[in-house]
Amino acid sequence: MTNCSLPELVITGVGVVSAIGQGKVAFLDSLLNGRAAFGVMNRPGRQNKSLFLGAEIENLEMPSEISPRLQRTASYAAKAILSAVSEARQDANLDQVDPSRVGLIVGGSNFQQREIAIAHEQYGSHPEFLRPSYALSFLDSDVCGMCTEQFGIRGFAYTLGGASASGQLAVIAAAQAVAAGQADVCIAVGALMDLSFWEFQALRSLGAMGSDRFANVPGHACRPFDRRRDGFIYGESSSAVVVERRLTAEQRKVRSYAVLSGWATVMDCQRNPHSCREGEVSVIRQALGHAHLAPEDVDYVNPHGSGSPLGDDVEAEALKDCKLGHTFINATKSIAGHGLSAAGATEIVATLLQMEAGCLHPTLNLEDPIEPAFNWVRQERVSHTIRNAVSLSLGFGGINSAVCLSNPY
């Protein structure tokens, strides 16, 4: 049952670029077969006498429609975003839609740090040789300019920062914009967060990022909800979804992946990165209430599941408090890694593709779950038709968000 006070909203297009596959078909295939891509990162600007683990895109293939002129000055993050948006637009057949009625929200902030750090290092002693386009490209909003130019988007466009919840917050903002009539269609993107050595070093020093324990076996390092986890493991990704009214989608004769039946955001009133049980419980209950769903109506949860020693414990407690331990639960980050600003959007895409496939991906390295009584999808995929799903995202600064997705058929 969906919220009767709002128009029924659906997701009609998805796009994804990730270290485990570019495009929705390759991405889903890797998820269902549990194929990860973790190793020592080697992208320029990411190591400095260090051996940080992560999953990097091997070769970023750009769609043929993307302007070579734009590509020449696009940052790595911008190229990934352009690629994800291109796939989502084609998937939803947006060429039919009036460009003035299309909006764009890019979830993420400070997501081009590696290229900024490289530019400072390259031109530090000769700043007069710095390329003039840096005046545009260091701004996150440059990605909006590139996307609107490439795809002819004439409605609104802006970036929205919410740390690791950014991608999901962009989807929620897109739903709110369409529901309010600000656009007929809104594309929500989780930006690839292209971090440099400096950010990774700080995240390690903070205790948020692993892994010391599995430094010599990268494939074992990412282990959400397992007792031997020691922090998140980064994974490059950017994902996009297209949100519109169900009536509009039916008029355009495009299929719907899911009904966007409910959502919520809640703050913990604290700056720190620590999780808060009260905030997570509140956001889940509010999202379920918005969707008019009871806990027993939910049959799948895609949790934040970062692999944080404290965060996973708190999230498991919140799921138990909300009576969601009976649902199937898996952790997309165990295969794709933590995309940071992209994570919330990437995990919504993972949920939608599993819903369509009627199959749930395994959770890699979940050998000794912190909550043994939960209905985990562990080392093997499971056949299951999702009726109602909850996807959760958390961000530094006390940000909690939740989205409910319901099978449209």
VOZAVEX-677702 format. One record per residue (C-alpha): residue in three letters; x, z, y. Coordinates in steps of 0.5 Angstrom, whole numbers. Layout:
N
code, east, up, north
ALA, X, Z, Y;
...
END
This chain:
409
code, east, up, north
MET, 0, 0, 0;
THR, 3, -2, 7;
ASN, 2, 1, 14;
CYS, -5, -2, 16;
SER, -3, -1, 24;
LEU, 2, -6, 24;
PRO, 2, -13, 22;
GLU, 5, -14, 15;
LEU, 12, -16, 15;
VAL, 16, -20, 10;
ILE, 24, -22, 9;
THR, 24, -30, 8;
GLY, 31, -31, 8;
VAL, 38, -28, 6;
GLY, 45, -30, 7;
VAL, 51, -26, 5;
VAL, 59, -27, 5;
SER, 63, -22, 1;
ALA, 69, -21, -3;
ILE, 65, -22, -9;
GLY, 62, -28, -8;
GLN, 60, -33, -2;
GLY, 53, -34, -2;
LYS, 47, -31, -5;
VAL, 48, -34, -12;
ALA, 55, -32, -13;
PHE, 54, -25, -10;
LEU, 48, -24, -15;
ASP, 52, -26, -21;
SER, 58, -22, -19;
LEU, 53, -16, -18;
LEU, 50, -17, -25;
ASN, 56, -18, -28;
GLY, 60, -12, -25;
ARG, 65, -16, -22;
ALA, 69, -13, -17;
ALA, 75, -15, -13;
PHE, 79, -9, -11;
GLY, 86, -9, -10;
VAL, 92, -7, -5;
MET, 89, -11, 2;
ASN, 94, -16, 5;
ARG, 91, -19, 11;
PRO, 95, -19, 17;
GLY, 95, -13, 21;
ARG, 92, -8, 15;
GLN, 98, -5, 13;
ASN, 104, -2, 16;
LYS, 109, 1, 10;
SER, 102, 3, 7;
LEU, 98, 1, 1;
PHE, 91, 1, 3;
LEU, 86, -1, -2;
GLY, 80, -5, -1;
ALA, 76, -12, -3;
GLU, 78, -18, 1;
ILE, 75, -25, 2;
GLU, 80, -30, -2;
ASN, 78, -36, 2;
LEU, 72, -36, 7;
GLU, 69, -43, 6;
MET, 65, -45, 13;
PRO, 59, -49, 12;
SER, 59, -56, 14;
GLU, 54, -55, 20;
ILE, 59, -50, 24;
SER, 62, -53, 30;
PRO, 70, -54, 29;
ARG, 70, -53, 36;
LEU, 67, -46, 35;
GLN, 71, -45, 29;
ARG, 78, -46, 33;
THR, 77, -40, 37;
ALA, 72, -35, 33;
SER, 75, -29, 30;
TYR, 75, -28, 23;
ALA, 69, -23, 24;
ALA, 65, -29, 28;
LYS, 66, -34, 22;
ALA, 63, -29, 17;
ILE, 57, -28, 21;
LEU, 56, -35, 23;
SER, 57, -37, 15;
ALA, 52, -31, 13;
VAL, 47, -33, 19;
SER, 47, -41, 17;
GLU, 45, -39, 10;
ALA, 39, -34, 12;
ARG, 37, -40, 17;
GLN, 37, -45, 11;
ASP, 34, -40, 6;
ALA, 28, -39, 11;
ASN, 27, -46, 13;
LEU, 28, -44, 21;
ASP, 29, -51, 23;
GLN, 21, -51, 23;
VAL, 21, -45, 28;
ASP, 20, -46, 36;
PRO, 28, -44, 38;
SER, 25, -40, 44;
ARG, 21, -35, 39;
VAL, 27, -34, 35;
GLY, 31, -27, 36;
LEU, 38, -25, 34;
ILE, 41, -18, 33;
VAL, 48, -17, 30;
GLY, 49, -10, 27;
GLY, 56, -7, 29;
SER, 60, -5, 34;
ASN, 68, -5, 35;
PHE, 68, -10, 29;
GLN, 74, -14, 31;
GLN, 79, -9, 32;
ARG, 84, -13, 27;
GLU, 85, -19, 31;
ILE, 85, -15, 38;
ALA, 91, -11, 35;
ILE, 95, -17, 33;
ALA, 94, -20, 40;
HIS, 97, -14, 43;
GLU, 103, -14, 38;
GLN, 104, -22, 39;
TYR, 103, -22, 47;
GLY, 105, -15, 48;
SER, 112, -17, 51;
HIS, 109, -24, 54;
PRO, 102, -22, 56;
GLU, 102, -29, 61;
PHE, 101, -33, 54;
LEU, 95, -29, 52;
ARG, 90, -35, 51;
PRO, 84, -35, 56;
SER, 79, -35, 51;
TYR, 81, -27, 49;
ALA, 77, -25, 55;
LEU, 71, -27, 51;
SER, 73, -26, 44;
PHE, 75, -19, 45;
LEU, 67, -17, 46;
ASP, 63, -16, 41;
SER, 57, -20, 45;
ASP, 61, -26, 44;
VAL, 59, -27, 37;
CYS, 52, -27, 40;
GLY, 54, -33, 44;
MET, 57, -37, 38;
CYS, 51, -36, 34;
THR, 46, -38, 39;
GLU, 50, -44, 41;
GLN, 51, -46, 34;
PHE, 44, -45, 32;
GLY, 40, -46, 38;
ILE, 37, -39, 39;
ARG, 33, -39, 45;
GLY, 30, -32, 44;
PHE, 33, -25, 45;
ALA, 40, -24, 42;
TYR, 44, -17, 42;
THR, 49, -13, 38;
LEU, 47, -6, 36;
GLY, 52, -1, 34;
GLY, 51, 5, 29;
ALA, 57, 6, 25;
SER, 56, 5, 18;
ALA, 48, 4, 19;
SER, 49, -1, 24;
GLY, 47, -7, 19;
GLN, 40, -3, 17;
LEU, 39, -1, 24;
ALA, 39, -9, 26;
VAL, 34, -10, 20;
ILE, 29, -4, 23;
ALA, 30, -7, 30;
ALA, 28, -14, 28;
ALA, 22, -11, 24;
GLN, 20, -7, 31;
ALA, 21, -14, 35;
VAL, 17, -18, 31;
ALA, 12, -13, 30;
ALA, 11, -12, 38;
GLY, 11, -20, 39;
GLN, 17, -20, 42;
ALA, 19, -26, 37;
ASP, 16, -30, 31;
VAL, 22, -29, 27;
CYS, 28, -25, 28;
ILE, 35, -25, 24;
ALA, 38, -19, 23;
VAL, 46, -19, 21;
GLY, 51, -14, 19;
ALA, 57, -16, 22;
LEU, 64, -16, 18;
MET, 68, -10, 20;
ASP, 75, -13, 21;
LEU, 79, -7, 21;
SER, 87, -6, 23;
PHE, 92, -1, 20;
TRP, 90, 4, 26;
GLU, 83, 5, 24;
PHE, 84, 5, 16;
GLN, 90, 10, 18;
ALA, 85, 14, 22;
LEU, 80, 14, 16;
ARG, 85, 16, 11;
SER, 87, 22, 15;
LEU, 80, 24, 16;
GLY, 79, 24, 9;
ALA, 74, 19, 9;
MET, 77, 13, 6;
GLY, 80, 13, -2;
SER, 84, 13, -6;
ASP, 90, 17, -8;
ARG, 88, 19, -15;
PHE, 87, 11, -17;
ALA, 92, 8, -12;
ASN, 95, 5, -19;
VAL, 89, 2, -22;
PRO, 85, 0, -16;
GLY, 79, -3, -20;
HIS, 78, 5, -22;
ALA, 78, 7, -15;
CYS, 71, 6, -12;
ARG, 66, 11, -16;
PRO, 60, 13, -12;
PHE, 57, 19, -15;
ASP, 62, 20, -20;
ARG, 66, 27, -20;
ARG, 72, 24, -20;
ARG, 71, 20, -13;
ASP, 76, 21, -7;
GLY, 73, 17, -1;
PHE, 70, 10, 0;
ILE, 74, 4, -1;
TYR, 73, -2, 4;
GLY, 70, -9, 2;
GLU, 69, -15, 7;
SER, 62, -17, 8;
SER, 57, -20, 12;
SER, 50, -21, 11;
ALA, 44, -23, 14;
VAL, 36, -23, 13;
VAL, 30, -26, 17;
VAL, 24, -22, 18;
GLU, 17, -25, 20;
ARG, 10, -24, 20;
ARG, 7, -25, 13;
LEU, 2, -29, 16;
THR, 7, -34, 20;
ALA, 11, -34, 13;
GLU, 5, -37, 9;
GLN, 3, -42, 15;
ARG, 10, -45, 14;
LYS, 10, -45, 7;
VAL, 16, -41, 6;
ARG, 17, -36, 0;
SER, 18, -28, 2;
TYR, 23, -24, -2;
ALA, 19, -17, 0;
VAL, 15, -14, 4;
LEU, 18, -10, 9;
SER, 13, -4, 8;
GLY, 17, 2, 12;
TRP, 23, 5, 16;
ALA, 25, 11, 19;
THR, 31, 13, 23;
VAL, 33, 20, 24;
MET, 39, 24, 28;
ASP, 43, 30, 26;
CYS, 45, 32, 33;
GLN, 52, 32, 31;
ARG, 58, 28, 33;
ASN, 62, 29, 26;
PRO, 62, 25, 20;
HIS, 59, 30, 15;
SER, 52, 29, 12;
CYS, 46, 33, 13;
ARG, 41, 34, 8;
GLU, 36, 36, 13;
GLY, 37, 29, 16;
GLU, 37, 25, 10;
VAL, 31, 29, 7;
SER, 27, 27, 14;
VAL, 29, 20, 14;
ILE, 27, 19, 7;
ARG, 20, 22, 8;
GLN, 19, 19, 14;
ALA, 20, 12, 11;
LEU, 16, 13, 5;
GLY, 10, 16, 10;
HIS, 11, 10, 14;
ALA, 10, 5, 8;
HIS, 4, 10, 6;
LEU, 8, 11, -1;
ALA, 9, 17, -5;
PRO, 15, 19, -9;
GLU, 12, 17, -15;
ASP, 10, 10, -12;
VAL, 18, 8, -12;
ASP, 22, 5, -18;
TYR, 28, 4, -15;
VAL, 33, 7, -10;
ASN, 39, 3, -7;
PRO, 43, 9, -4;
HIS, 48, 10, 1;
GLY, 53, 12, -4;
SER, 60, 11, -1;
GLY, 64, 15, -6;
SER, 65, 21, 0;
PRO, 66, 27, -4;
LEU, 61, 31, 1;
GLY, 57, 25, 2;
ASP, 55, 23, -5;
ASP, 53, 31, -6;
VAL, 49, 31, 0;
GLU, 45, 25, -2;
ALA, 44, 27, -9;
GLU, 41, 33, -6;
ALA, 36, 30, -1;
LEU, 34, 25, -7;
LYS, 32, 31, -11;
ASP, 29, 34, -6;
CYS, 25, 28, -4;
LYS, 23, 27, -12;
LEU, 26, 21, -13;
GLY, 31, 23, -19;
HIS, 26, 19, -23;
THR, 27, 12, -20;
PHE, 33, 7, -22;
ILE, 39, 8, -18;
ASN, 45, 4, -17;
ALA, 51, 4, -12;
THR, 52, -3, -9;
LYS, 59, -1, -6;
SER, 62, 1, -13;
ILE, 62, -7, -14;
ALA, 62, -10, -7;
GLY, 66, -4, -3;
HIS, 64, -1, 3;
GLY, 63, -6, 8;
LEU, 62, -1, 14;
SER, 58, -4, 19;
ALA, 55, -9, 14;
ALA, 54, -5, 9;
GLY, 46, -3, 10;
ALA, 45, -11, 11;
THR, 49, -12, 5;
GLU, 45, -7, 1;
ILE, 38, -10, 3;
VAL, 40, -17, 1;
ALA, 43, -14, -6;
THR, 36, -10, -7;
LEU, 32, -17, -5;
LEU, 36, -21, -10;
GLN, 35, -16, -16;
MET, 28, -15, -14;
GLU, 27, -23, -15;
ALA, 32, -23, -21;
GLY, 28, -17, -25;
CYS, 35, -14, -26;
LEU, 39, -8, -24;
HIS, 46, -9, -23;
PRO, 51, -3, -26;
THR, 54, 2, -22;
LEU, 62, 1, -24;
ASN, 66, 7, -26;
LEU, 60, 12, -26;
GLU, 63, 16, -32;
ASP, 61, 23, -30;
PRO, 55, 23, -25;
ILE, 55, 29, -20;
GLU, 47, 29, -22;
PRO, 47, 28, -30;
ALA, 39, 28, -30;
PHE, 38, 22, -25;
ASN, 36, 15, -28;
TRP, 42, 12, -26;
VAL, 44, 5, -28;
ARG, 51, 6, -31;
GLN, 56, 1, -34;
GLU, 51, -4, -36;
ARG, 45, -8, -32;
VAL, 38, -6, -34;
SER, 32, -11, -34;
HIS, 27, -8, -29;
THR, 22, -11, -24;
ILE, 22, -7, -18;
ARG, 15, -6, -15;
ASN, 17, -1, -9;
ALA, 25, 0, -7;
VAL, 28, 5, -2;
SER, 35, 3, 1;
LEU, 39, 8, 5;
SER, 44, 8, 10;
LEU, 48, 13, 14;
GLY, 53, 13, 20;
PHE, 58, 17, 23;
GLY, 55, 21, 29;
GLY, 49, 24, 25;
ILE, 45, 17, 24;
ASN, 41, 17, 18;
SER, 36, 11, 16;
ALA, 32, 8, 11;
VAL, 28, 2, 9;
CYS, 22, 1, 4;
LEU, 22, -6, 1;
SER, 16, -8, -3;
ASN, 15, -13, -8;
PRO, 10, -19, -5;
TYR, 7, -21, -11;
END
